Amino acid sequence: MPPMRKRRVKQPVTAVPQIRVASTAAAKAGITKPNNQLIRRYHTLNKELSRCDAQQDQARIAEIRAQLEELGGLEAYQAASAKGASTIRGGDTSRWLIKTIMTLKLRPTSGTEKLRLLDVGALAGDNYRKERAWIADDAVDLNPREASIQRGDFLLMPAPATSAARYDIVCLSLVVNFVGDIKQRGAMLRRVTEFLRPDGAGLFYLVLPLPCVTNSRYLDHDHLVAIVAATGLGTLLKHHHSTRLAYYLFHAGRKRSLAFPKREVRSGAHRNNFCIVLE
């Protein structure tokens, strides 16, 4: 009798894909099986929580929140994510942004001028420390792990009151995929326009797990670019697909309010259901 094949456990697409590394290197980088399991489980529960919120299933909501607390809550998730954000796994996505800004010659030419940057969902407050001479960055997160990171929910925090207080760059790096509700993902993209400079000169930096773009039933490269354009964020300056992540840099335009409903753009088995909806 032939040996039974092990059934592959399906992982949530919102978790960043893992790569194989030598055990000694993995240990140094903090890449452990419990960390990966915690991240995957947290994403799964968070997605279900958003679905139950929409259905107002209070009993199940209470159960899910209890399970999230058993995992250690958002703090435990962030700690596990931070351990994985190492150079061995491509961790600091700010490096691709800086490289692209330099390549496109978007760095200020004046020695006193600085680009104002908002880093949403930042795990570390020093991602742009090497560029402090020409970047003035503000970091914000739901549950800050460092004193230099402001506490705030991007979907709820007030937009800058004046044009001068707005940002030259807004970064959503591995943030949109963390939101479980597909409509809130779209709402998050729309909110970016309220934080960027109103003269159409701002930059929007978006990073997603690669399978969200390359293996989704409801999103591919062209569809993502069209969705971003529909919010007014939309001339694609440069993009890059690594083995794990999809990087996009857009040049913002005028605010728009086009709708993008959920629709299939890629058929076939073994696809994931990652989706972004604009209402």
Buried (B, 14 or more C-beta within 10 A) or exposed (E): EEEEEEEEEEBBBBBBEBEEBEEEEBEEBBBBEEBBBBBBBBBBBBBBBBBBBEEEBEEBBEBBBEBBEEBBEBEBBBBBBBBBBBEBBBBBBBEBBBEBBEEEEBEBEEEEEBBBBBBBBBBBBBBBEEBEEBBEBBBBBBEBBEEBBBEBEBEEEEEBEEEEEBBBBBBBBBBBBBBBBBBBBBBBBBBBBEBBBBEEEBBBBBBBBBBBBBBBBBBBBEBBBBBBBBBBBBBBBBBEEEEBBBBBBBBBBEBBEEEBEEEEBEEEEEBBEBBBBBE
